[in-house]
Amino acid sequence: MHDVPRKLGAAELAELFGGRTRFVERLAERDDPLAEARALLAELPEEEQVEALNAHPPIGATRLSGRSAAEQGSDDDPAVLARLAELNAAYEERFGFRFLVFVDRRPRREIVPVLEERLRRTREEELETGLDELVAIARDRARATAG
């Protein structure tokens, strides 16, 4: 069966994209928001791109929505959580926005080396990667919801 584009409201999109942002509000006006999400993000001013990234909870946060908690796995090792908190803080300080990665149900300990590697990249690379990851997360959430 083909994926049929469907209009999604701002509340549904906020669930998929981590929160209600100006990006989500604009996306809700589109006929096929999931197909058009990445193109719209590319058109937005950087301030709104960063707002969209920062709507997501930090990886390894202890208070997560049910959806985020399930996606991030159940790795509650205090050493892993402490390392993620340290790396998240360093990332946000270096780049000025939240680290996003499509976890795809990997345990948190597997994200540590990803975050360490991405800290060595440029801000421009990270902004582009973060926006790509934001859309990948939302599309996966939409598939899970539809399935």
DSSP file (Angstrom, degrees, kcal/mol; ACC not computed):
  #  RESIDUE AA STRUCTURE BP1 BP2  ACC     N-H-->O    O-->H-N    N-H-->O    O-->H-N    TCO  KAPPA ALPHA  PHI   PSI    X-CA   Y-CA   Z-CA
    1    1 A M              0   0    0      0, 0.0     2,-0.2     0, 0.0     3,-0.0   0.000 360.0 360.0 360.0 143.4    0.0    0.0    0.0
    2    2 A H        -     0   0    0      1,-0.1     2,-0.7     0, 0.0     0, 0.0  -0.525 360.0-110.2 -82.5 147.5    1.2    3.5   -0.8
    3    3 A D        -     0   0    0     -2,-0.2    -1,-0.1     1,-0.0     3,-0.0  -0.688  35.0-149.1 -74.1 118.7    1.8    6.1    1.9
    4    4 A V        -     0   0    0     -2,-0.7    -1,-0.0     1,-0.0     0, 0.0  -0.802  16.5-119.8 -92.3 124.4   -0.9    8.6    1.3
    5    5 A P        -     0   0    0      0, 0.0     2,-0.4     0, 0.0    27,-0.1  -0.340  37.7-173.9 -59.5 141.4    0.0   12.2    2.2
    6    6 A R        -     0   0    0     -3,-0.0    28,-0.3     2,-0.0     2,-0.2  -1.000  27.6-112.9-142.1 146.5   -2.2   13.5    4.8
    7    7 A K        -     0   0    0     -2,-0.4     2,-0.4    25,-0.1    24,-0.1  -0.528  33.3-161.7 -72.7 136.5   -2.7   16.9    6.4
    8    8 A L        -     0   0    0     22,-0.4    22,-0.1    -2,-0.2     2,-0.1  -0.953  13.5-125.0-121.7 142.0   -1.7   16.9   10.1
    9    9 A G     >  -     0   0    0     -2,-0.4     4,-2.5     1,-0.1     5,-0.2  -0.305  30.6-103.0 -78.9 168.1   -2.7   19.5   12.7
   10   10 A A  H  > S+     0   0    0      1,-0.2     4,-2.5     2,-0.2     5,-0.2   0.861 121.0  53.9 -60.3 -37.8   -0.3   21.4   14.8
   11   11 A A  H  > S+     0   0    0      2,-0.2     4,-1.6     1,-0.2    -1,-0.2   0.921 110.8  45.6 -65.3 -43.0   -1.0   19.2   17.9
   12   12 A E  H  > S+     0   0    0      1,-0.2     4,-1.6     2,-0.2    -2,-0.2   0.918 114.7  47.9 -64.6 -43.2   -0.2   16.0   15.9
   13   13 A L  H  X S+     0   0    0     -4,-2.5     4,-2.7     1,-0.2     6,-0.3   0.868 105.9  57.8 -66.7 -36.3    2.9   17.6   14.5
   14   14 A A  H  X>S+     0   0    0     -4,-2.5     5,-0.8     1,-0.2     4,-0.7   0.889 105.7  51.3 -60.8 -37.8    4.0   18.8   17.9
   15   15 A E  H  <5S+     0   0    0     -4,-1.6     3,-0.4     1,-0.2    -1,-0.2   0.905 114.5  42.9 -62.3 -41.8    3.9   15.2   19.1
   16   16 A L  H  <5S+     0   0    0     -4,-1.6    -2,-0.2     1,-0.2    -1,-0.2   0.840 119.8  41.0 -74.4 -34.4    6.1   14.1   16.2
   17   17 A F  H  <5S-     0   0    0     -4,-2.7    -1,-0.2    -5,-0.1    -2,-0.2   0.289 114.4-105.0-104.2   9.0    8.6   17.0   16.3
   18   18 A G  T  <5S-     0   0    0     -4,-0.7     2,-0.3    -3,-0.4    -3,-0.2   0.365  84.5  -2.1  91.8  -6.8    9.0   17.2   20.1
   19   19 A G  S   <S-     0   0    0     -5,-0.8     2,-0.8    -6,-0.3     5,-0.1  -0.901  84.3 -72.6 164.7 167.6    6.9   20.4   20.8
   20   20 A R        +     0   0    0     -2,-0.3     2,-0.2    35,-0.1    -9,-0.1  -0.758  61.2 155.2 -89.0 111.7    4.9   23.2   19.4
   21   21 A T     >  -     0   0    0     -2,-0.8     4,-2.3     1,-0.0     5,-0.2  -0.721  60.7 -96.6-126.6 173.9    7.2   25.6   17.7
   22   22 A R  H  > S+     0   0    0     -2,-0.2     4,-2.3     1,-0.2     5,-0.2   0.877 125.9  56.1 -61.8 -36.0    6.9   28.2   14.9
   23   23 A F  H  > S+     0   0    0     25,-0.3     4,-2.8     2,-0.2    -1,-0.2   0.939 107.2  47.9 -58.7 -48.2    8.2   25.5   12.5
   24   24 A V  H  > S+     0   0    0      1,-0.2     4,-2.1     2,-0.2    -2,-0.2   0.899 109.7  53.0 -61.9 -41.7    5.3   23.1   13.6
   25   25 A E  H  < S+     0   0    0     -4,-2.3     4,-0.4     1,-0.2    -1,-0.2   0.921 113.3  43.2 -60.7 -43.7    2.8   25.9   13.2
   26   26 A R  H >< S+     0   0    0     -4,-2.3     3,-1.3     1,-0.2     4,-0.3   0.899 111.6  54.4 -67.7 -40.6    4.0   26.6    9.6
   27   27 A L  H >< S+     0   0    0     -4,-2.8     3,-1.9     1,-0.3   -19,-0.2   0.842  97.2  64.7 -63.4 -34.1    4.2   22.9    8.8
   28   28 A A  T 3< S+     0   0    0     -4,-2.1    -1,-0.3     1,-0.3    -2,-0.2   0.701  95.1  60.8 -63.7 -18.4    0.6   22.4    9.8
   29   29 A E  T <  S+     0   0    0     -3,-1.3    -1,-0.3    -4,-0.4    -2,-0.2   0.582  88.3  95.0 -82.4 -10.6   -0.4   24.6    6.9
   30   30 A R  S <  S-     0   0    0     -3,-1.9   -22,-0.4    -4,-0.3     7,-0.0  -0.498  74.0-135.8 -85.8 151.7    1.2   22.2    4.4
   31   31 A D  S    S+     0   0    0      1,-0.3    -1,-0.1    -2,-0.2    -4,-0.0   0.840 103.9  23.1 -73.0 -34.7   -0.7   19.5    2.5
   32   32 A D  S >> S+     0   0    0      1,-0.1     4,-1.8   -27,-0.1     3,-0.5  -0.651  75.4 174.6-131.6  74.7    1.9   16.8    3.1
   33   33 A P  H 3> S+     0   0    0      0, 0.0     4,-1.0     0, 0.0    -1,-0.1   0.822  74.9  50.9 -59.8 -37.8    3.8   18.0    6.1
   34   34 A L  H 34 S+     0   0    0    -28,-0.3     4,-0.4     1,-0.2     3,-0.2   0.876 113.3  45.9 -70.1 -34.1    6.1   15.0    6.6
   35   35 A A  H <4 S+     0   0    0     -3,-0.5     4,-0.3     1,-0.2    -1,-0.2   0.802 120.0  40.9 -73.2 -28.2    7.3   15.1    3.0
   36   36 A E  H  X S+     0   0    0     -4,-1.8     4,-2.3     1,-0.1    -2,-0.2   0.466  88.2  95.7 -98.8  -2.6    7.8   18.9    3.1
   37   37 A A  H  X S+     0   0    0     -4,-1.0     4,-2.6     1,-0.2     5,-0.2   0.909  84.5  45.6 -59.5 -48.9    9.4   19.1    6.6
   38   38 A R  H  > S+     0   0    0     -4,-0.4     4,-1.9     1,-0.2    -1,-0.2   0.904 113.4  49.8 -67.0 -39.7   13.0   19.1    5.6
   39   39 A A  H  > S+     0   0    0     -4,-0.3     4,-1.0     2,-0.2    -1,-0.2   0.906 111.5  49.4 -64.0 -40.9   12.5   21.7    2.8
   40   40 A L  H >X S+     0   0    0     -4,-2.3     4,-1.0     1,-0.2     3,-0.8   0.927 107.9  53.6 -64.5 -43.6   10.6   24.0    5.1
   41   41 A L  H >< S+     0   0    0     -4,-2.6     3,-0.7     1,-0.3    -1,-0.2   0.891 105.2  55.0 -56.6 -39.6   13.4   23.7    7.8
   42   42 A A  H 3< S+     0   0    0     -4,-1.9    -1,-0.3     1,-0.2    -2,-0.2   0.788 107.4  50.6 -65.2 -27.1   15.9   24.8    5.1
   43   43 A E  H << S+     0   0    0     -4,-1.0    -1,-0.2    -3,-0.8    -2,-0.2   0.675  92.6  96.6 -83.3 -18.5   13.9   27.9    4.4
   44   44 A L  S << S-     0   0    0     -4,-1.0     2,-0.1    -3,-0.7     5,-0.0  -0.323  83.7-102.3 -75.7 152.3   13.6   29.0    8.0
   45   45 A P    >>  -     0   0    0      0, 0.0     4,-1.7     0, 0.0     3,-1.1  -0.394  38.6-108.7 -64.7 152.8   15.8   31.5    9.7
   46   46 A E  H 3> S+     0   0    0      1,-0.3     4,-2.8     2,-0.2     5,-0.3   0.848 117.1  63.2 -54.7 -37.3   18.4   29.9   12.0
   47   47 A E  H 3> S+     0   0    0      1,-0.2     4,-1.9     2,-0.2    -1,-0.3   0.889 106.9  43.5 -55.8 -40.9   16.6   31.1   15.1
   48   48 A E  H <> S+     0   0    0     -3,-1.1     4,-2.0     2,-0.2   -25,-0.3   0.814 110.6  54.9 -77.5 -30.7   13.6   29.0   14.2
   49   49 A Q  H  X S+     0   0    0     -4,-1.7     4,-2.1     2,-0.2    -2,-0.2   0.936 110.4  46.5 -62.8 -46.0   15.7   26.0   13.2
   50   50 A V  H  X S+     0   0    0     -4,-2.8     4,-2.8     1,-0.2    48,-0.3   0.899 109.2  54.5 -63.9 -41.3   17.3   26.2   16.6
   51   51 A E  H  X S+     0   0    0     -4,-1.9     4,-0.7    -5,-0.3    -1,-0.2   0.913 107.9  50.4 -57.9 -42.7   13.9   26.5   18.3
   52   52 A A  H >< S+     0   0    0     -4,-2.0     3,-0.7     1,-0.2     4,-0.3   0.905 112.6  46.1 -63.2 -42.4   12.8   23.3   16.5
   53   53 A L  H >< S+     0   0    0     -4,-2.1     3,-1.4     1,-0.2    -2,-0.2   0.913 109.4  54.5 -65.5 -42.2   15.9   21.4   17.7
   54   54 A N  H 3< S+     0   0    0     -4,-2.8    -1,-0.2     1,-0.3    -2,-0.2   0.569  89.3  77.0 -73.3  -7.6   15.5   22.7   21.2
   55   55 A A  T << S+     0   0    0     -3,-0.7    -1,-0.3    -4,-0.7    -2,-0.2   0.754  81.9  83.9 -70.7 -23.2   11.9   21.4   21.5
   56   56 A H  S <  S-     0   0    0     -3,-1.4     3,-0.1    -4,-0.3   -38,-0.1  -0.506  88.6-112.0 -79.1 147.5   13.3   17.9   21.9
   57   57 A P        -     0   0    0      0, 0.0    -1,-0.1     0, 0.0     3,-0.1  -0.452  43.0 -93.2 -72.0 152.7   14.4   16.6   25.4
   58   58 A P    >   -     0   0    0      0, 0.0     3,-1.9     0, 0.0     2,-0.2  -0.359  46.2 -99.2 -64.0 145.8   18.1   16.0   25.8
   59   59 A I  T 3  S+     0   0    0     40,-0.4    29,-0.1     1,-0.3     3,-0.1  -0.470 111.3  22.0 -64.1 132.9   19.3   12.5   25.1
   60   60 A G  T 3  S+     0   0    0      1,-0.3    -1,-0.3    -2,-0.2    25,-0.1   0.443  85.2 152.2  88.0   0.0   19.7   10.7   28.4
   61   61 A A    <   -     0   0    0     -3,-1.9    -1,-0.3     1,-0.1     3,-0.1  -0.309  43.6-140.5 -61.2 148.7   17.3   13.0   30.3
   62   62 A T  S    S+     0   0    0      1,-0.2     2,-0.8    -3,-0.1    -1,-0.1   0.759  88.9  58.9 -87.1 -24.4   15.7   11.3   33.2
   63   63 A R  S    S+     0   0    0      6,-0.0     2,-0.3     0, 0.0    -1,-0.2  -0.846  74.0 153.4-108.3  98.3   12.2   12.9   32.8
   64   64 A L        -     0   0    0     -2,-0.8     2,-0.0    -3,-0.1    -2,-0.0  -0.848  47.4-103.1-122.7 156.1   11.0   12.0   29.4
   65   65 A S     >  -     0   0    0     -2,-0.3     4,-2.9     1,-0.1     5,-0.2  -0.313  45.2-102.6 -65.7 162.5    7.6   11.5   27.7
   66   66 A G  H  > S+     0   0    0      1,-0.2     4,-2.1     2,-0.2     5,-0.2   0.883 123.1  50.4 -55.2 -40.5    6.6    7.9   27.2
   67   67 A R  H  > S+     0   0    0      2,-0.2     4,-2.1     1,-0.2    -1,-0.2   0.940 112.9  43.8 -65.5 -49.0    7.5    8.2   23.5
   68   68 A S  H  > S+     0   0    0      1,-0.2     4,-2.2     2,-0.2    -2,-0.2   0.899 112.7  53.0 -65.1 -40.2   11.0    9.6   24.1
   69   69 A A  H  X S+     0   0    0     -4,-2.9     4,-0.6     1,-0.2    -1,-0.2   0.914 110.6  46.9 -61.6 -43.1   11.7    7.1   26.9
   70   70 A A  H >< S+     0   0    0     -4,-2.1     3,-0.7    -5,-0.2    -1,-0.2   0.891 112.6  50.0 -65.9 -39.2   10.8    4.2   24.7
   71   71 A E  H 3< S+     0   0    0     -4,-2.1    34,-1.0     1,-0.2    -1,-0.2   0.858 109.8  50.4 -68.0 -35.2   12.9    5.5   21.9
   72   72 A Q  H 3< S-     0   0    0     -4,-2.2     3,-0.4     1,-0.2    36,-0.4   0.515 106.3-133.3 -85.1  -3.8   15.9    6.1   24.1
   73   73 A G    <<  -     0   0    0     -3,-0.7    -1,-0.2    -4,-0.6    33,-0.1  -0.185  26.4 -75.5  80.0-175.7   15.9    2.6   25.5
   74   74 A S  S    S+     0   0    0     -3,-0.1     2,-1.2    -4,-0.1    -1,-0.2   0.070  72.2 137.4-114.2  23.3   16.2    1.6   29.2
   75   75 A D        +     0   0    0     -3,-0.4    33,-0.1     1,-0.2     0, 0.0  -0.585  16.9 164.3 -74.8  98.0   19.9    2.0   29.8
   76   76 A D        +     0   0    0     -2,-1.2    -1,-0.2     4,-0.1    -3,-0.0   0.095  13.4 147.9-105.4  21.9   19.9    3.6   33.2
   77   77 A D     >  -     0   0    0      1,-0.2     4,-2.6     2,-0.1     3,-0.4  -0.413  46.9-140.4 -57.9 120.7   23.5    3.1   34.1
   78   78 A P  H  > S+     0   0    0      0, 0.0     4,-2.4     0, 0.0     5,-0.2   0.840 100.8  53.6 -56.5 -35.0   24.4    6.1   36.2
   79   79 A A  H  > S+     0   0    0      2,-0.2     4,-2.1     1,-0.2     5,-0.1   0.900 110.6  46.3 -67.1 -39.6   27.9    6.4   34.6
   80   80 A V  H  > S+     0   0    0     -3,-0.4     4,-2.6     2,-0.2     5,-0.2   0.926 113.5  48.6 -66.9 -45.3   26.3    6.5   31.1
   81   81 A L  H  X S+     0   0    0     -4,-2.6     4,-2.3     1,-0.2    -2,-0.2   0.892 111.9  49.4 -63.2 -39.6   23.7    9.0   32.2
   82   82 A A  H  X S+     0   0    0     -4,-2.4     4,-2.2    -5,-0.2    -1,-0.2   0.905 111.7  48.8 -65.8 -41.4   26.4   11.2   33.8
   83   83 A R  H  X S+     0   0    0     -4,-2.1     4,-2.8     2,-0.2     5,-0.2   0.911 111.3  49.5 -65.7 -41.9   28.5   11.0   30.7
   84   84 A L  H  X S+     0   0    0     -4,-2.6     4,-3.2     2,-0.2     5,-0.2   0.912 110.1  51.0 -63.0 -41.8   25.6   11.9   28.4
   85   85 A A  H  X S+     0   0    0     -4,-2.3     4,-2.1     2,-0.2    -2,-0.2   0.917 112.4  47.1 -61.2 -42.7   24.7   14.9   30.7
   86   86 A E  H  X S+     0   0    0     -4,-2.2     4,-2.1     2,-0.2    -2,-0.2   0.926 115.4  44.6 -63.5 -46.4   28.3   16.1   30.5
   87   87 A L  H  X S+     0   0    0     -4,-2.8     4,-2.7     2,-0.2    -2,-0.2   0.890 111.3  53.3 -67.8 -40.1   28.5   15.7   26.7
   88   88 A N  H  X S+     0   0    0     -4,-3.2     4,-2.8    -5,-0.2     5,-0.2   0.928 109.9  48.4 -59.4 -44.6   25.0   17.3   26.2
   89   89 A A  H  X S+     0   0    0     -4,-2.1     4,-2.2    -5,-0.2    -2,-0.2   0.920 112.7  47.8 -62.7 -43.8   26.2   20.3   28.2
   90   90 A A  H  X S+     0   0    0     -4,-2.1     4,-2.4     2,-0.2    -1,-0.2   0.898 112.8  49.6 -63.5 -40.3   29.4   20.6   26.2
   91   91 A Y  H  X>S+     0   0    0     -4,-2.7     4,-3.1     2,-0.2     5,-0.5   0.945 111.8  46.5 -64.0 -49.6   27.5   20.2   22.9
   92   92 A E  H  X5S+     0   0    0     -4,-2.8     4,-1.8     1,-0.2    -1,-0.2   0.873 113.9  49.3 -63.6 -36.4   24.9   22.9   23.8
   93   93 A E  H  <5S+     0   0    0     -4,-2.2    -1,-0.2    -5,-0.2    -2,-0.2   0.914 116.2  42.5 -67.3 -41.9   27.7   25.2   24.9
   94   94 A R  H  <5S+     0   0    0     -4,-2.4    -2,-0.2    -5,-0.2    -3,-0.2   0.915 130.3  22.3 -70.6 -44.6   29.7   24.7   21.7
   95   95 A F  H  <5S-     0   0    0     -4,-3.1    -3,-0.2     2,-0.3    -2,-0.2   0.700  93.5-126.4-103.8 -22.3   26.9   24.8   19.2
   96   96 A G  S  <<S+     0   0    0     -4,-1.8     2,-0.3    -5,-0.5    -4,-0.2   0.647  79.7  69.9  85.4  14.1   24.1   26.7   20.9
   97   97 A F  S    S-     0   0    0     -6,-0.3    -1,-0.3   -44,-0.1    -2,-0.3  -0.967  88.8 -78.2-155.1 168.0   21.4   24.1   20.3
   98   98 A R        -     0   0    0    -48,-0.3     2,-0.4    -2,-0.3   -43,-0.1  -0.387  42.5-113.8 -74.3 143.7   20.4   20.7   21.5
   99   99 A F        -     0   0    0    -11,-0.1     2,-0.4    -2,-0.1   -40,-0.4  -0.629  36.6-171.4 -72.6 126.7   22.1   17.5   20.3
  100  100 A L        +     0   0    0     -2,-0.4     2,-0.3   -42,-0.1    33,-0.2  -0.982  12.3 164.5-124.0 137.9   19.6   15.4   18.3
  101  101 A V        -     0   0    0     -2,-0.4     2,-1.2    32,-0.1     3,-0.1  -0.984  43.8-115.8-147.2 140.4   20.1   11.9   17.0
  102  102 A F        -     0   0    0     -2,-0.3    32,-0.1     1,-0.2    -2,-0.0  -0.667  33.3-171.5 -75.3 101.7   17.7    9.3   15.7
  103  103 A V    >   -     0   0    0     -2,-1.2     3,-1.5     1,-0.1    -1,-0.2   0.860   7.6-161.0 -69.0 -37.6   18.2    6.8   18.4
  104  104 A D  T 3  S-     0   0    0      1,-0.3   -32,-0.1    -3,-0.1    -2,-0.1   0.895  70.8 -58.0  52.7  44.3   16.2    4.0   16.8
  105  105 A R  T 3  S+     0   0    0    -34,-1.0    -1,-0.3     1,-0.2   -33,-0.1   0.603  95.1 149.9  65.0  16.2   15.8    2.2   20.1
  106  106 A R    <   -     0   0    0     -3,-1.5    -1,-0.2   -35,-0.2     5,-0.1  -0.501  55.5-100.0 -71.4 147.8   19.6    1.9   20.6
  107  107 A P    >   -     0   0    0      0, 0.0     3,-1.6     0, 0.0     4,-0.5  -0.347  31.8-112.4 -65.5 153.5   20.7    1.9   24.3
  108  108 A R  G >> S+     0   0    0    -36,-0.4     3,-1.8     1,-0.3     4,-1.0   0.830 113.8  66.1 -57.5 -34.9   22.0    5.2   25.6
  109  109 A R  G 34 S+     0   0    0      1,-0.3    -1,-0.3     2,-0.2     3,-0.2   0.794  96.8  56.9 -60.7 -26.3   25.5    3.8   26.0
  110  110 A E  G <> S+     0   0    0     -3,-1.6     4,-0.5     1,-0.2    -1,-0.3   0.648 101.2  57.6 -77.8 -14.0   25.7    3.4   22.2
  111  111 A I  H <> S+     0   0    0     -3,-1.8     4,-2.8    -4,-0.5     5,-0.3   0.735  86.9  78.0 -85.7 -24.1   24.9    7.2   21.8
  112  112 A V  H  X S+     0   0    0     -4,-1.0     4,-2.5     1,-0.2     5,-0.2   0.929  96.4  43.4 -53.7 -52.7   28.0    8.3   23.8
  113  113 A P  H  > S+     0   0    0      0, 0.0     4,-2.3     0, 0.0    -1,-0.2   0.847 112.4  54.7 -65.6 -29.7   30.5    7.7   21.0
  114  114 A V  H  X S+     0   0    0     -4,-0.5     4,-2.4     2,-0.2    -2,-0.2   0.944 111.0  44.6 -63.8 -47.0   28.2    9.3   18.5
  115  115 A L  H  X S+     0   0    0     -4,-2.8     4,-1.4     1,-0.2    -1,-0.2   0.895 111.8  52.7 -65.0 -40.7   27.9   12.4   20.6
  116  116 A E  H  < S+     0   0    0     -4,-2.5     4,-0.4    -5,-0.3    -1,-0.2   0.918 112.0  46.0 -60.9 -42.9   31.7   12.5   21.2
  117  117 A E  H >< S+     0   0    0     -4,-2.3     3,-1.5     1,-0.2    -2,-0.2   0.906 110.0  52.9 -66.7 -41.7   32.3   12.3   17.5
  118  118 A R  H >< S+     0   0    0     -4,-2.4     3,-1.4     1,-0.3    -1,-0.2   0.748  95.9  68.2 -70.6 -21.8   29.8   15.0   16.6
  119  119 A L  T 3< S+     0   0    0     -4,-1.4    -1,-0.3     1,-0.2    -2,-0.2   0.700  94.5  59.5 -65.6 -18.2   31.4   17.4   19.1
  120  120 A R  T <  S+     0   0    0     -3,-1.5    -1,-0.2    -4,-0.4    -2,-0.2   0.458  92.0  90.2 -88.8  -1.7   34.4   17.4   16.7
  121  121 A R  S <  S-     0   0    0     -3,-1.4     2,-0.1    -4,-0.1    -3,-0.0  -0.304  84.2 -92.5 -90.7 174.4   32.4   18.8   13.8
  122  122 A T     >  -     0   0    0      1,-0.1     4,-2.3    -2,-0.1     5,-0.2  -0.438  31.6-114.8 -82.5 161.9   31.6   22.3   12.7
  123  123 A R  H  > S+     0   0    0      1,-0.2     4,-2.6     2,-0.2     5,-0.2   0.902 117.2  53.1 -61.5 -41.2   28.5   24.2   13.8
  124  124 A E  H  > S+     0   0    0      1,-0.2     4,-2.1     2,-0.2    -1,-0.2   0.918 109.3  48.4 -62.0 -44.3   27.2   24.2   10.2
  125  125 A E  H  > S+     0   0    0      1,-0.2     4,-2.6     2,-0.2    -1,-0.2   0.915 113.4  48.2 -61.3 -42.0   27.6   20.5    9.9
  126  126 A E  H  X S+     0   0    0     -4,-2.3     4,-3.1     2,-0.2    -2,-0.2   0.873 108.2  52.6 -69.7 -37.1   25.8   19.9   13.2
  127  127 A L  H  X S+     0   0    0     -4,-2.6     4,-2.2     2,-0.2    -1,-0.2   0.949 113.4  44.5 -63.0 -46.8   22.9   22.2   12.4
  128  128 A E  H  X S+     0   0    0     -4,-2.1     4,-2.2     2,-0.2    -2,-0.2   0.927 116.0  46.9 -61.5 -45.9   22.3   20.4    9.1
  129  129 A T  H  X S+     0   0    0     -4,-2.6     4,-2.7     1,-0.2    -2,-0.2   0.920 110.7  52.2 -63.7 -43.9   22.7   17.0   10.8
  130  130 A G  H  X S+     0   0    0     -4,-3.1     4,-2.4     1,-0.2    -1,-0.2   0.901 109.8  48.5 -59.9 -41.9   20.4   18.0   13.7
  131  131 A L  H  X S+     0   0    0     -4,-2.2     4,-1.8     2,-0.2    -1,-0.2   0.892 111.4  50.1 -66.7 -39.4   17.7   19.1   11.3
  132  132 A D  H  X S+     0   0    0     -4,-2.2     4,-2.3     1,-0.2    -2,-0.2   0.920 112.1  48.1 -61.3 -43.4   18.0   15.8    9.3
  133  133 A E  H  X S+     0   0    0     -4,-2.7     4,-2.7     1,-0.2     5,-0.2   0.886 106.4  57.4 -66.0 -39.1   17.8   13.9   12.6
  134  134 A L  H  X S+     0   0    0     -4,-2.4     4,-2.1     1,-0.2    -1,-0.2   0.921 110.5  43.5 -55.8 -46.4   14.7   15.9   13.7
  135  135 A V  H  X S+     0   0    0     -4,-1.8     4,-2.7     2,-0.2     5,-0.2   0.895 111.7  53.4 -69.2 -40.4   12.9   14.9   10.5
  136  136 A A  H  X S+     0   0    0     -4,-2.3     4,-2.2     2,-0.2    -2,-0.2   0.911 109.8  48.8 -60.8 -42.1   14.0   11.2   10.8
  137  137 A I  H  X S+     0   0    0     -4,-2.7     4,-2.5     2,-0.2    -1,-0.2   0.937 112.3  48.0 -61.8 -47.6   12.7   11.1   14.3
  138  138 A A  H  X S+     0   0    0     -4,-2.1     4,-2.4    -5,-0.2    -2,-0.2   0.907 111.3  49.6 -62.8 -42.6    9.3   12.6   13.3
  139  139 A R  H  X S+     0   0    0     -4,-2.7     4,-2.2     2,-0.2    -1,-0.2   0.897 111.4  49.6 -64.2 -39.7    8.9   10.2   10.3
  140  140 A D  H  X S+     0   0    0     -4,-2.2     4,-2.4    -5,-0.2    -2,-0.2   0.914 110.6  49.8 -65.2 -41.7    9.7    7.2   12.5
  141  141 A R  H  X S+     0   0    0     -4,-2.5     4,-2.3     1,-0.2    -2,-0.2   0.898 109.9  51.2 -62.3 -40.3    7.2    8.4   15.1
  142  142 A A  H  X S+     0   0    0     -4,-2.4     4,-2.4     2,-0.2    -2,-0.2   0.908 110.3  48.8 -65.0 -41.3    4.6    8.8   12.4
  143  143 A R  H  X S+     0   0    0     -4,-2.2     4,-2.2     1,-0.2    -2,-0.2   0.917 111.9  49.2 -62.7 -43.0    5.2    5.3   11.1
  144  144 A A  H  < S+     0   0    0     -4,-2.4    -2,-0.2     1,-0.2    -1,-0.2   0.877 112.8  47.5 -64.2 -38.1    4.9    3.9   14.6
  145  145 A T  H  < S+     0   0    0     -4,-2.3    -1,-0.2     1,-0.2    -2,-0.2   0.886 115.8  44.1 -70.0 -39.7    1.7    5.8   15.2
  146  146 A A  H  <        0   0    0     -4,-2.4    -2,-0.2     1,-0.2    -1,-0.2   0.794 360.0 360.0 -75.1 -27.9    0.2    4.7   11.9
  147  147 A G     <        0   0    0     -4,-2.2    -1,-0.2    -5,-0.2    -2,-0.2   0.480 360.0 360.0 -81.9 360.0    1.4    1.1   12.3
